[in-house]
Amino acid sequence: MDPAPQPSLRTEQQLQMLIDSVRDYAIFLLDSRGRIITWNQGAQRIKGYTFDEIRGRHFSVFYPREDIESGKPEYELKVAAQEGRFEDEGWRIRKDGSRFWANVVITALKDESGVLLGFGKVTRDISERKWAMEANFEKLFRSSPNPILLSGLDDARFIEVNDAFCELLGYPREELIGQSSITLGVWLYAEERTRIVTELKAGRPVRGEACEMRTKSGDRRNVEVSADMIEFRGNPCLFATLLDTTESRKLEAVIEELSTPVLQAQEGLLVVPLIGRVDGPRATQLRNQLLNVVHTQRARAVVIDLTGVPKIERETADGLIRAIEAVRLLGANVILAGISAVIADILVAIGARFSIIKTTADLQSALEEAKSLLAGPSAV
């Protein structure tokens, strides 16, 4: 059998030739402290340094200042030494100071006994892929029907807004970009934005946070904010999508008012037919409505029909009595109709003064009582 052919070059030399011929990847070796000891042609093309210029320098020279200050290069070597490998994507710096987006893999090199000898580092420039992703992001950003903003996390300066956001607040795009949303007064309450940023910095995304914003003309808009913290061009940013709830809030207010109607039975007589559960907010809304209508219509008698109310809580019953007392201060008598045994027990438990509250078994009796009051001496 013929002997195996002998290679004309040693394996190490072939490997070095292969590494040197690769131009799309920066491949180089670091010593255990992170200093550069080898350098291929791809590294020179991507980084911009010749080998003589870079030999012996610490690899942190390729990192942005903010990464160096945060200790990122040392952290990467530490992880690679402990776990055998570290991979990352981020901004790197060329010799001329320009930035490029890189995919980086660092591999720990150890001898048979596990002693760390150094590191192998492979860097690939993937800026074009990042720009393509950002272009797709911008396309989706601009075409969204929902208002969207992108701003600096801490300085609140608008980096980008879409047409829906401009339409919501009435600003042209050029009046927003580069300006602080706080200085412009876009957030009606600056502390709402502060609260959102605090949540994001704690690693908690924000979903459906109720906030108020001010338009260019000074109008208020109710919005629900869903926000995330993202990295954009190397900086932490606030990315938020808004849902305009102004009209739905107004509709809810109208529905609430309709659910507790104050009807005028005749001149000077109001009737409030309550149906369903009466909780604290509804009792407050009833009081506000009653006081307003009694004042504007100069009513002298109010019938509150509780026939359709199965029960009320003690706190709510107390609120109802306070509403009755407030109405009496405006000069109107109040009659409670259709009180159930359960509600009567609650009213007694809270110490309601029935000397100032008239009660009847049903609505018809209450209306007759109210008409008698209106026809009495005070009506002359």
N, C-alpha and C positions, 0 to 999 in steps of 0.2 A: 504494500500500500504506500502511495506517495505521501511524503511528509506534508503537513499543512503548510501552506504558503506563509512566509514570514512577512509581517506588515513592514512597509517601508518607513513608517513613522510610528512612534509609540502611541499608545492609546491616549495618553495625556495630551500629546501634541495634536492629535486629531480632534479631541474634544475642544481644545483651545482654539483651533482653527474654526470649528463649527460655531463656537461662541462669538468669536470675532466677526464672523460673516453675518450674524444676525443683526439686522438694522432696525427692526421694528420694536425691539425690546432692549432696554438698558439692563445689562447683566454685569454685576460686579460683586466683589468680595469685600467684606468688612472684617477687621479684627474684632476681638472680643469687646473692645471699647467703642466700636462703631466707626473706626477710622478706615478710609478707603485704601485697599491694597492692590486691587486689580480693576480693569476698566475695559469694556469692549467698544467697538465702533458704534453700536447702537446707542450706548450710553452717551458717547460724545455727540452724536446727532441729536438726541432728545434733550440732553442737559445743556449742551453748548460749551462744555469744558473739554480741553485736551487732557490726556492722562497726566502729563507733567504738571498741569495746573491744579488738578484735583487730588493727586496722590498724597496720602497722609492727612487729608482734611476730614473732619467729622461729617458724617452723612447728613447731619441736621442742616447743613448749608442749603439743602434742597427744600426746606420747609418754610412756610410763611412765618412771619414774626409771632403771630398769635399762637401758632402751634408750638413754637420753641418756648414761649413764655409759659405755656400750660404743661410743658414737659412731655409732649407727645412722642418725640423721637425716642427718648429713654424708655417710655412706656412700651413702645412697640418692640424694642429689643428685649425688655423684661419678659413680655408675653411669649415671644418667640423662644427665648431661652428656657422658659418653664414648660411650654406646651409643644415645642418643636417647630411651630409655624405661626406666622401672623399674616393676615391679609386685610387690606383696607382700600378704600377709594377716597380720594381727597385732592386738594390743591397742592401742587408742588411748584417750585420756583426754578426757572432757568438762569443761566449766567447773566443774561441781559435784564433780569428782573421780571420778565413776563411770567404769567401763571399758566399752567396747563393742568387738566384734570387727569389724574393717574390712577391706575390699578396697580397696587404694590403687594408683592409677596416676599416675606422675609423668612428664611429657613435657617434654623440653628445647625451649625456644623460641629459635631462632637467626635472625639476619638472612641476607640473601643471600650474604654473605661468610663465614658460619659463625661469626660472633661471638655468644656466648651472651648473650641478653637477659634471660632468666629461665626460669621453669618454670610449666607448667600442672599443677594437681593436682586429681584427681577421687577422692573418697572415698565409699564406700558402706557403710552399716551392714548387716552380714550376721550379726548376733548370733543372730537367730532360726534361721538355717540351721545355725550352729554348735551351738546348743543342741539342735536336732533330731538332728544327727550324734552329739552326745555322748549323747543319749537312746538312740539305736540302739546306740552303743558300750556303754552301761551294760547294755542288754538282753542283748546278746551276752555281755558280761562275766559277768553273773550266771547265765546259763543254761548256760555251758560246763561239761561234766562234768570238765574238768581243773582242778586248783587254779591260780588266777591271783591275782597280787598287783600292786598299783600303789603305789609308795612314792616319797618324795623321793629324788633321786639321791644327794645327799650326806648328808642328815640321817637317812636310812633310816626315816623315819616313815611308817607305813602310811596311805595316802590312801584306798585301797579294797581289799577282798578279796572273793572270792566264797564261796559256801557250801561248795564242794569244798575250798577252802583251809582254812576253819574246821574242816571235818570231818577233814582230814588232820592238823592240829596240835592239835585238841581245844579250841580257843579259841572262845568266842562272839565275834561280830563286834565288839561294843562294847568288848571288852577289847583289841582290836588297833588300831582306828582312832585315829590321832593318836599312837600309841606307837612308839618306836623298836624295830625288829626286833633291833638289836644289844643294847639295854638289856634286852629281854625274853629274850635268849638264843636266839631262834628259829634263828639260824645257829649251828650247833654250833661252827664255826670261822669267826670274823668275817673272817679273811683271804680266805676263799672269795668272800664278797660284794665285798670290796675288789678282788679280781682281776677280777671280772665288771664292776664299775664302771669300772675302768681300761681294759678292752677297749672298753667302750661309748664312753667319752670319746675314744678313739683312732679312733672311727668304724667299729669292727668289731663286728657283732652276735654274740651268744653263742648257740651251739646245742649242746644236749645236754651241758652241763657237769656232771660228777658232783660232787655236794655232799651234805653231811649236815645235817639239821635236827633240832631238838629239840622235842618236843611239850610241851604244858602239863604233862603228867604226868611228863615227864623221859625218855620213850622216844626212841630215835633212829630217824629215818627216812632211808633213802637216796633221793635224788631226782636227776633230771637236769633242769637248769635251761636254758631257752631264753629269752633276754632281749633287749630292744631299749630304746634311749633314745627317749622320746617327749616332746613338749611337752604338758602338761596344765594348762589355766588359766594359761598364761603361764610355767610353770616346767618345767625339765627333770626328767623322772621316769624311774624304772626300772619297766618293764613286763615281767613275767616269768610264763611258764607253766611249771608243774612236772609232771614225770612221776614218780610214786611207783614206785621200783624195789626197794623193800625186800623184798617177797616173791620177786621174780624173782632177787634176789641170793642169798637163802636157798636157792632151788631150784638155782641154779648151784653153790652150795657142796655141796649134797647130791649133785648129778650128779658133781662132781669127786671126791667121796669114793667114790661108786659106781664111778667109772672106775679107781680104785686101791684095790680092796678088800683088807682084811686079814682073812683067814679063819682060824678056829681048827680045825686038823685033828684035834687031840686035846689033852688037857690038857698045857700047857707048850709046844705046837708051833703056830706060826703060819705060814701060807702066803700069799704075796703074788704072785698071777699078773698080771704086767704085760703089757699088749697095746697095740700102737700106739706112737706117738711119745712119747718121754719128754724133755720140755724142762726148763728150769730151774725154773719154777714147780711143775711136777708132781713133780720130784725133791724140792723143798722140802716140798711137801704130803705126799709119801710119808714123809719123815723125821719130820715132826711126828706123823703118824698112827702110825707104827711106835713111836716113843718113848712115845706115850700108851698104846697097847695093850700093849706089852711091860711097861710099868710097872704098869698096872692088873691085867693077867692073870698077872703074874709068869712070863712065858714064858721058856724057857731055850734054845729053838731057833727060828730063823726061816729059812724057805726063800723066796728071791726068784726067781721063775721068769721068765727073760728070753727064753723061746722065741719069744714073740710080738712081741718088740721088734727091728725090723730094724737100727737103728743108734742111737747116741747121740752127741752132740757132746762134745768134750773137757771143756768146763766142766760139762756135765751129769753126765758120768762121774765127775768129781771130786766133785760134790755127792752122788752115789750112794755113793761110797767114804766120804765124811764121815758119811753116814747110817749106814752099816754100822759105822763106828768108834764112833759114839754109842750104837748098840744094844749093842755089845760092852761098853761101859762100864756098862751096866745088867745085865750078867751073862748075856747070851744069845749063843749061837753063831749065825753067819750062814752060810748055804750059798747060793751062786749056781748056778742050774740053767739049762741050755740056752743057754750063752754061744756066740754065733756067732763066726766068725773075725774079722769086722769089729769086734765089741765087744771081743774079746780083744786085738786090736791096739791099740785105744784105751786099754784098761786098762793095758797094758804101757807105752804112750807117756806116761801120766801118772804112772807109777811106783807103781802100786798094789802094796801089800805082800801077796802071795798067801800069805805065811806065816800071816797072820791071817784069811784068807778061804778057805773050802773051796769047791771048784767041782765040778760033776758035769755029765755030758753031757746028762741029761734030768731031768724032774721026778720020775719014779719013783725013779731012783737017789738023788736028793736027799732024798726022803721016807724011804727006807730008811736013809740015812746019819744023818738027823735022829733017827729012832727009836732007832738004835744009841746016839747020844749021850745020849738021854734014859734009856736003859736001863743006861747005864754007872755007874761008882762014884758019880757026883754025884747019881744018882737014889736012892741008898740013904739 
